[in-house]
Amino acid sequence: MPLTKDGIYDMALRLIDADGVEALTMRKLATALNANPMSLYHHVPNKDAVLQGVARTVGAQFRTATREDAAWQDRIRQLAEDFRTLAHRHPELMTYSFARPDFIQPEDPFWLGLTAVLEDAGVPEAETPQVAAPVCAAVLGVLIAEVNGALHQWSALLPTGDGGRADTGPDDSRMFHLALEMIITGLDSRLTSERIGRDSSDSS
């Protein structure tokens, strides 16, 4: 079967899922594809290009079917939940991808979904990217901490002075949802405050 970019990305993802990003090499990828290593370079220039292609391929798998008549808070919950599912499906790749500033692109389904929800929530279109960016960063930050184990480790820390850590911390799912509710509550408070401010200006 002839080599294709899609075939290379699919095999690279399998190897990353099994052994992690650091273990992936062009030679190992060629062996898994039963191909000459040099033939890979006709399709991708280097490992970094392979990783970017794999990240785009996985990102394109993100799909959220949210009801447009649902409350914007519920739609953000669904977006975050589905993104979390994708992160847990490919934790090694996502840990690598989340650290890249170019991971989120304007055409990414998560970004498109988030900006659409924010506009429906009342964020002016011109301000949507400035509001969506910190929301996106907060969700990704929690996911990074969850998939790399930091969230679980931090949640087991005892208050200062108690000396040590708890035997077990709260479960990761509960911690993720707690963080998500804090993000939504903060955004809701901001939108409500701005709405009140606009109403006051209109009535004066």
Secondary structure by P-SEA (a helix, b strand, c coil): ccccaaaaaaaaaaaaaccccccccaaaaaaaacccaaaaaaccccaaaaaaaaaaaaaaaccccccccccaaaaaaaaaaaaaaaaaacaaaaaaaaacccccccccaaaaaaaaaaaaacccccaaaaaaaaaaaaaaaaaaaaaaaaaaaaaacccccccccccccccaaaaaaaaaaaaaaaaaaaaaaaaaaaaaaaac
